[in-house]
Amino acid sequence: MIYIIDDDLEMAKCLARYLRPEETKLFPNALEAINVIDEDAPKLIFLDVLLDGPDAFTFLNELVSYENTSQIPVVIVTSLDLKLPALPAYGIKRVLKKDTLTPEEVRACLSLI
């Protein structure tokens, strides 16, 4: 299972189409994802930073605070200028820029599983 957490439904659908659509779950906010993560833990998470409700870093703090979810690889998908070297403590493996990402870059993230 791959989680895509993004309040932009069109972006989330686009990411799912580039991946394995039948293996993705879309969430419009971090709270909905956290509420089901124990029941159906993902192997990979694509996460927008600016979300309605709790933001990505609130979600990441929650994720890394539990042993059963702390090792899930996370790919940040954002329009912000984030630098990966500052983010590994959160389990972030890659940062993709929304305005320049390609299907190949998205699919390459499957190697993190």
Backbone as CSV, one residue per row, in Angstrom:
resi,resn,N_x,N_y,N_z,CA_x,CA_y,CA_z,C_x,C_y,C_z
1,MET,0.830,-1.180,0.000,0.000,0.000,0.000,0.878,1.248,0.000
2,ILE,0.470,2.244,-0.784,1.153,3.533,-0.867,0.140,4.609,-0.489
3,TYR,0.495,5.443,0.484,-0.359,6.565,0.868,0.072,7.806,0.097
4,ILE,-0.917,8.542,-0.382,-0.679,9.857,-0.965,-1.518,10.833,-0.146
5,ILE,-0.834,11.720,0.561,-1.504,12.676,1.438,-1.310,14.064,0.839
6,ASP,-2.378,14.580,0.249,-2.313,15.868,-0.433,-3.717,16.447,-0.490
7,ASP,-3.880,17.701,-0.098,-5.201,18.319,-0.151,-5.580,18.770,-1.565
8,ASP,-4.665,18.661,-2.505,-4.942,18.927,-3.917,-5.284,17.584,-4.568
9,LEU,-6.578,17.318,-4.725,-7.032,16.020,-5.224,-6.485,15.704,-6.607
10,GLU,-6.390,16.698,-7.462,-5.862,16.465,-8.810,-4.396,16.032,-8.770
11,MET,-3.609,16.655,-7.908,-2.207,16.258,-7.763,-2.124,14.836,-7.213
12,ALA,-2.939,14.524,-6.237,-2.934,13.186,-5.653,-3.298,12.135,-6.699
13,LYS,-4.292,12.406,-7.513,-4.698,11.468,-8.570,-3.589,11.306,-9.608
14,CYS,-2.915,12.391,-9.919,-1.801,12.355,-10.870,-0.682,11.453,-10.343
15,LEU,-0.315,11.625,-9.082,0.717,10.781,-8.473,0.290,9.314,-8.500
16,ALA,-0.950,9.051,-8.146,-1.449,7.673,-8.131,-1.365,7.054,-9.521
17,ARG,-1.695,7.823,-10.533,-1.650,7.316,-11.906,-0.228,6.936,-12.308
18,TYR,0.773,7.676,-11.821,2.170,7.386,-12.136,2.686,6.155,-11.386
19,LEU,2.019,5.803,-10.314,2.466,4.691,-9.467,1.684,3.439,-9.808
20,ARG,1.201,2.795,-8.774,0.351,1.612,-8.924,-1.016,2.000,-8.383
21,PRO,-1.910,2.503,-9.244,-3.184,3.047,-8.750,-3.962,2.096,-7.846
22,GLU,-3.902,0.817,-8.142,-4.644,-0.162,-7.338,-4.030,-0.359,-5.951
23,GLU,-2.822,0.139,-5.755,-2.136,-0.003,-4.472,-1.993,1.322,-3.742
24,THR,-2.751,2.327,-4.154,-2.641,3.630,-3.503,-3.921,3.971,-2.749
25,LYS,-3.744,4.713,-1.674,-4.860,5.302,-0.935,-4.607,6.793,-0.879
26,LEU,-5.623,7.563,-1.236,-5.512,9.013,-1.233,-6.143,9.574,0.032
27,PHE,-5.468,10.537,0.636,-5.964,11.201,1.837,-5.875,12.707,1.634
28,PRO,-6.956,13.447,1.912,-6.927,14.899,1.742,-6.254,15.635,2.898
29,ASN,-5.971,14.912,3.986,-5.300,15.546,5.124,-4.566,14.493,5.952
30,ALA,-3.680,14.955,6.794,-2.844,14.058,7.598,-3.647,13.318,8.657
31,LEU,-4.662,13.947,9.192,-5.453,13.338,10.252,-6.135,12.056,9.785
32,GLU,-6.697,12.072,8.589,-7.347,10.864,8.058,-6.335,9.732,7.880
33,ALA,-5.146,10.057,7.439,-4.113,9.031,7.255,-3.669,8.451,8.589
34,ILE,-3.433,9.297,9.568,-3.011,8.824,10.901,-4.070,7.919,11.520
35,ASN,-5.335,8.231,11.275,-6.418,7.445,11.876,-6.499,6.012,11.363
36,VAL,-5.938,5.726,10.188,-6.015,4.362,9.639,-4.662,3.679,9.495
37,ILE,-3.602,4.365,9.822,-2.259,3.832,9.545,-1.974,2.531,10.309
38,ASP,-2.538,2.369,11.491,-2.321,1.130,12.245,-3.055,-0.055,11.628
39,GLU,-4.179,0.200,10.975,-4.971,-0.860,10.359,-4.383,-1.327,9.030
40,ASP,-3.811,-0.404,8.284,-3.332,-0.702,6.937,-2.076,0.121,6.665
41,ALA,-0.988,-0.264,7.299,0.253,0.511,7.197,0.791,0.498,5.765
42,PRO,1.208,1.661,5.291,1.759,1.732,3.933,3.224,1.316,3.896
43,LYS,3.686,1.015,2.697,5.102,0.731,2.488,5.842,1.994,2.071
44,LEU,5.077,3.015,1.652,5.642,4.265,1.162,4.590,5.350,1.308
45,ILE,5.044,6.576,1.628,4.128,7.709,1.765,4.629,8.862,0.902
46,PHE,3.727,9.416,0.091,3.965,10.672,-0.615,3.196,11.727,0.161
47,LEU,3.876,12.791,0.566,3.308,13.747,1.505,3.517,15.184,1.053
48,ASP,2.408,15.903,0.929,2.475,17.344,0.685,2.805,18.021,2.010
49,VAL,3.469,19.160,1.952,3.866,19.866,3.178,2.735,20.742,3.714
50,LEU,2.138,21.525,2.836,1.096,22.463,3.257,-0.267,21.793,3.122
51,LEU,-0.793,21.336,4.237,-2.059,20.621,4.266,-3.085,21.381,5.083
52,ASP,-4.351,21.131,4.823,-5.407,21.630,5.699,-5.325,20.849,6.999
53,GLY,-5.486,21.519,8.112,-5.371,20.851,9.405,-3.906,20.685,9.766
54,PRO,-3.577,19.584,10.454,-2.171,19.363,10.823,-1.288,19.339,9.572
55,ASP,-0.157,20.034,9.632,0.732,20.071,8.476,1.598,18.812,8.412
56,ALA,2.432,18.742,7.395,3.256,17.552,7.169,4.190,17.260,8.334
57,PHE,4.737,18.280,8.955,5.702,18.041,10.023,5.033,17.554,11.301
58,THR,3.796,17.949,11.520,3.026,17.386,12.627,2.796,15.903,12.361
59,PHE,2.415,15.571,11.131,2.212,14.176,10.739,3.514,13.384,10.895
60,LEU,4.623,13.946,10.435,5.911,13.251,10.515,6.350,13.025,11.952
61,ASN,6.120,14.000,12.812,6.442,13.810,14.237,5.653,12.647,14.818
62,GLU,4.399,12.545,14.454,3.567,11.436,14.916,4.091,10.114,14.343
63,LEU,4.418,10.113,13.070,4.890,8.910,12.387,6.168,8.365,13.024
64,VAL,7.141,9.224,13.285,8.423,8.757,13.810,8.377,8.444,15.304
65,SER,7.304,8.790,15.958,7.224,8.543,17.399,6.786,7.118,17.740
66,TYR,6.410,6.333,16.749,5.991,4.952,16.986,6.890,3.983,16.221
67,GLU,7.293,2.930,16.890,8.210,1.961,16.297,7.649,1.339,15.017
68,ASN,6.355,1.027,15.007,5.772,0.339,13.854,5.603,1.240,12.630
69,THR,5.713,2.562,12.780,5.584,3.455,11.627,6.843,4.282,11.358
70,SER,7.783,4.239,12.245,8.957,5.118,12.120,9.864,4.782,10.937
71,GLN,9.774,3.584,10.408,10.655,3.182,9.305,10.009,3.298,7.930
72,ILE,8.787,3.820,7.865,8.110,3.975,6.574,8.797,5.104,5.795
73,PRO,9.271,4.825,4.577,9.913,5.894,3.797,8.887,6.934,3.340
74,VAL,9.320,8.191,3.365,8.448,9.301,3.007,9.095,10.098,1.870
75,VAL,8.257,10.443,0.900,8.663,11.321,-0.190,7.839,12.593,-0.055
76,ILE,8.506,13.713,0.117,7.823,15.003,0.185,7.568,15.482,-1.240
77,VAL,6.334,15.906,-1.491,5.969,16.479,-2.779,5.463,17.888,-2.479
78,THR,6.224,18.889,-2.921,5.917,20.249,-2.488,6.309,21.282,-3.533
79,SER,5.742,22.450,-3.386,6.166,23.584,-4.197,7.157,24.455,-3.428
80,LEU,7.374,24.117,-2.150,8.342,24.850,-1.329,9.765,24.432,-1.669
81,ASP,10.714,25.251,-1.319,12.124,24.951,-1.575,12.730,24.291,-0.331
82,LEU,12.543,22.991,-0.208,13.080,22.234,0.930,14.336,21.501,0.498
83,LYS,15.295,21.426,1.378,16.550,20.730,1.099,16.565,19.409,1.857
84,LEU,16.802,18.319,1.176,16.781,16.988,1.771,17.735,16.818,2.947
85,PRO,18.951,17.367,2.942,19.867,17.120,4.065,19.307,17.491,5.438
86,ALA,18.366,18.395,5.498,17.808,18.807,6.792,16.657,17.907,7.242
87,LEU,16.266,16.929,6.442,15.028,16.204,6.703,15.129,14.723,7.063
88,PRO,16.286,14.068,7.044,16.326,12.623,7.260,15.800,12.156,8.620
89,ALA,15.855,12.990,9.616,15.352,12.586,10.938,13.866,12.280,10.894
90,TYR,13.180,12.790,9.897,11.742,12.540,9.740,11.447,11.331,8.856
91,GLY,12.444,10.636,8.374,12.215,9.500,7.490,12.040,9.895,6.038
92,ILE,12.344,11.134,5.726,12.172,11.612,4.360,13.344,11.147,3.503
93,LYS,12.998,10.463,2.425,14.017,9.902,1.537,14.242,10.748,0.293
94,ARG,13.201,11.441,-0.153,13.317,12.278,-1.349,12.383,13.471,-1.232
95,VAL,12.720,14.509,-1.990,11.857,15.674,-2.120,11.621,15.886,-3.610
96,LEU,10.355,15.906,-3.997,9.993,16.171,-5.384,9.299,17.522,-5.460
97,LYS,9.670,18.306,-6.445,9.049,19.612,-6.657,7.792,19.437,-7.503
98,LYS,6.669,19.922,-7.000,5.398,19.768,-7.707,5.426,20.360,-9.111
99,ASP,6.091,21.481,-9.262,6.051,22.167,-10.549,6.987,21.575,-11.601
100,THR,7.873,20.658,-11.206,8.802,20.093,-12.190,8.864,18.568,-12.183
101,LEU,8.101,17.913,-11.316,8.235,16.454,-11.234,7.790,15.780,-12.521
102,THR,8.406,14.646,-12.789,8.077,13.863,-13.982,7.565,12.490,-13.547
103,PRO,6.838,11.807,-14.420,6.385,10.453,-14.078,7.547,9.534,-13.710
104,GLU,8.661,9.697,-14.375,9.825,8.854,-14.100,10.354,9.081,-12.689
105,GLU,10.394,10.347,-12.245,10.851,10.654,-10.888,9.925,10.020,-9.846
106,VAL,8.644,10.091,-10.103,7.664,9.516,-9.176,7.834,7.997,-9.119
107,ARG,7.880,7.367,-10.296,8.033,5.901,-10.343,9.354,5.450,-9.721
108,ALA,10.402,6.244,-9.852,11.705,5.895,-9.254,11.605,5.773,-7.741
109,CYS,10.648,6.435,-7.137,10.469,6.362,-5.686,10.010,4.979,-5.235
110,LEU,9.483,4.187,-6.141,9.075,2.819,-5.795,10.272,1.978,-5.341
111,SER,11.461,2.389,-5.735,12.656,1.650,-5.302,12.893,1.785,-3.789
112,LEU,12.214,2.711,-3.147,12.346,2.899,-1.707,11.607,1.823,-0.908
113,ILE,10.726,1.117,-1.570,9.916,0.077,-0.904,10.766,-1.161,-0.670
